[in-house]
Amino acid sequence: MPARPLSVRENLLFSLCIMIACVAIYILMPHIRKVLRFGVPQQITAVAQLTNHCPIPDHSFVLHNINKGRTVPFSKGLARIKVTEGDYVELGLSARHTSEVTFNSFRQRATENMAMIADCAVDDAIEGTTGQSRVKTLR
């Protein structure tokens, strides 16, 4: 059985829906491009806010751009670093603390607004292998 032709009203409604979808895609294209990583990566300023659950002061932490090797310190809980979209950054300790504390960090893609959490806890695996000595690990 052949499909019946659309009425004028159905044809207008279909055309209106297509136009609304096209306008929505046009308006949301910057967000779609960012999520799907289309186009040339742009330079952005990543602002990382530090939530510090450690006895170490905020200014002892740094934000490290893994792709470019650049490091910036935190000041008043914030660090600003110029990165290319898609670059990886990680939380680290300034060089003066690396001999005192073992630090574990996870890298993440840089965005314009980021939250970084420093959580000091005793790692059970390390505590079990070293006996009574305690090594603090930042996560």
Order of alpha helices (4+ residues) and beta strands (2+ residues): alpha-beta-beta-beta-beta-beta-beta-beta-beta-alpha-beta
